Amino acid sequence: MIRQISGTVLSVSPVGAVIEVAGFGMEVRMNAPEALHEGTKATLFTHLAVKQDGMELYGFVDAADRDFFEKLLSVSGVGPKTALSVLRRGSREALVGAIGKRDLSYLTKVVGLGKKSAEKMLVELSEKVGSAAHDDADGDVFDTLVALGYTEREARKALQAVPDSVTGKDARLKAALSAHA
């Protein structure tokens, strides 16, 4: 299995990047391709998904993101594309916290999972991730942003931009509003 690659970034797209490794251009699907820039060197922690119709390489700037991605894959019915989509919509720290606290509203509203998928994820992963710090206010902040006219996508993006060090509903709302301004 390919666990890590290093090389020059040849191109970046909204869904991933192409990294030159030993003369080969390896396409890597990513949750945060905007972290890479063409022409620079990059090291990615990877997961190789082997399917009937081929192989896909998923890359992460942080090894902890890759490990969490692999935990998401352990949930029945969650494949690599769904797991990557979950990581695109919420930070790993916030997701771990939401799962640890069994925060269904965070997973359904902020991350955009359906109720059944979110419940399954909570049941199957809550013991694996333990409890971690998650600000319960994110569900309320998300609702407030939508009430203020943000689309669900804009509200998710604004919440993602809020640092985990910001706590409390009012502080997180203020930071989300200023991040999107």
C-alpha positions in Angstrom: 0.0 0.0 0.0 1.2 3.5 -0.8 1.2 5.4 2.6 3.2 8.6 1.6 4.4 10.4 -1.5 6.7 13.3 -2.0 7.3 15.3 -5.2 6.6 18.3 -7.3 3.1 19.6 -7.6 2.3 19.5 -11.4 -1.3 20.7 -11.2 -4.0 21.5 -8.7 -7.8 21.1 -9.2 -10.8 21.5 -7.0 -10.8 17.8 -6.2 -7.1 17.0 -6.0 -3.7 17.4 -7.5 -1.1 15.7 -9.7 2.2 15.1 -8.0 5.3 14.1 -9.9 6.9 11.1 -8.2 10.0 9.5 -9.8 9.0 10.7 -13.2 5.3 9.6 -12.9 2.4 12.0 -12.5 0.3 10.6 -9.7 -3.3 11.8 -9.4 -4.3 12.3 -5.8 -7.8 13.1 -4.6 -7.7 15.5 -1.6 -9.9 17.1 0.9 -7.9 20.3 0.8 -6.1 20.7 -2.5 -5.9 24.5 -2.0 -3.1 23.8 0.4 -0.8 22.9 -2.5 0.7 25.2 -5.2 1.9 24.3 -8.6 5.7 24.0 -8.9 6.3 23.5 -5.2 7.4 20.4 -3.4 4.8 18.5 -1.4 4.6 15.5 0.9 1.2 13.8 1.2 0.1 11.0 3.5 -1.9 8.7 1.3 -4.5 5.9 1.3 -4.7 3.7 -1.8 -8.3 2.5 -2.5 -8.5 -0.6 -4.7 -11.8 -1.2 -6.4 -13.1 -3.5 -9.2 -12.8 -0.7 -11.7 -9.3 0.6 -10.7 -7.3 2.2 -8.0 -7.6 5.7 -6.5 -5.0 7.5 -4.3 -6.3 9.8 -1.6 -3.9 12.3 -0.1 -3.7 14.4 3.0 -1.3 17.1 4.2 -1.6 15.7 7.8 -1.2 12.1 8.8 -4.0 12.5 11.4 -6.4 13.4 8.6 -5.5 10.3 6.7 -6.0 8.2 9.8 -9.4 9.7 10.5 -10.3 9.2 6.8 -9.5 5.5 7.3 -11.7 5.4 10.4 -14.6 6.9 8.4 -14.0 4.1 5.8 -14.6 1.5 8.6 -18.2 2.6 8.8 -20.4 0.3 6.8 -21.7 2.0 3.7 -19.1 4.8 3.7 -16.8 4.7 0.8 -13.8 6.9 0.0 -15.8 9.5 -1.9 -18.2 10.0 1.0 -15.4 10.0 3.6 -13.5 12.6 1.6 -16.6 14.7 1.2 -17.1 14.6 5.0 -13.6 15.8 5.6 -14.1 18.6 3.0 -17.1 20.0 4.9 -15.8 19.9 8.5 -12.4 20.0 10.2 -11.1 16.7 11.6 -11.1 18.2 15.1 -14.7 19.3 14.9 -15.8 16.0 13.4 -14.0 14.0 16.1 -15.6 16.2 18.7 -19.1 15.8 17.2 -18.7 12.1 17.0 -17.3 11.8 20.5 -20.3 13.8 21.9 -22.8 12.1 19.6 -23.8 15.5 18.1 -26.2 14.4 15.4 -27.2 18.0 14.5 -23.6 18.9 13.7 -23.2 16.0 11.3 -26.5 16.5 9.6 -26.5 20.3 9.3 -22.8 21.3 9.1 -21.4 18.3 7.4 -24.4 17.6 5.3 -24.9 13.9 6.0 -28.3 12.3 5.9 -29.8 11.4 9.2 -29.3 7.6 8.8 -25.7 8.0 7.6 -24.9 10.3 10.5 -26.5 8.0 13.1 -24.6 5.1 11.7 -21.3 7.1 11.9 -22.0 8.0 15.5 -22.8 4.5 16.5 -19.8 2.9 14.8 -17.2 5.6 15.5 -18.0 7.1 18.9 -16.0 4.4 20.8 -13.1 4.7 18.4 -12.6 8.4 18.6 -13.5 8.9 22.3 -14.7 12.3 23.4 -12.8 15.4 22.2 -13.4 19.1 22.5 -16.2 20.2 20.2 -18.0 23.4 20.6 -21.7 22.5 20.8 -22.5 26.0 19.5 -21.6 25.1 15.9 -25.1 23.8 15.2 -26.7 27.0 16.5 -24.1 29.1 14.6 -24.9 27.2 11.4 -28.6 27.8 11.9 -28.0 31.5 12.6 -25.9 31.9 9.4 -28.6 30.3 7.3 -31.2 32.5 8.9 -29.1 35.5 8.0 -29.2 34.5 4.3 -26.1 32.3 3.9 -26.5 29.3 1.8 -25.8 26.0 3.6 -22.5 25.7 1.6 -21.5 29.3 2.6 -22.4 28.6 6.2 -20.3 25.4 6.3 -17.4 27.2 4.7 -17.6 30.1 7.2 -17.7 27.6 10.1 -14.7 25.7 8.7 -12.7 29.0 8.7 -13.3 29.5 12.5 -10.2 28.4 14.5 -10.9 25.7 17.1 -9.4 28.0 19.7 -12.5 30.2 19.4 -15.1 29.0 21.8 -18.7 30.0 22.7 -21.6 30.6 20.4 -21.3 34.3 20.1 -17.5 34.3 19.6 -17.8 31.5 16.9 -20.6 33.4 15.2 -18.6 36.6 15.1 -15.6 34.8 13.8 -17.7 33.0 11.1 -19.2 36.3 10.0 -15.8 38.0 9.8 -14.3 35.1 7.9 -17.0 35.2 5.2 -17.0 39.0 4.9 
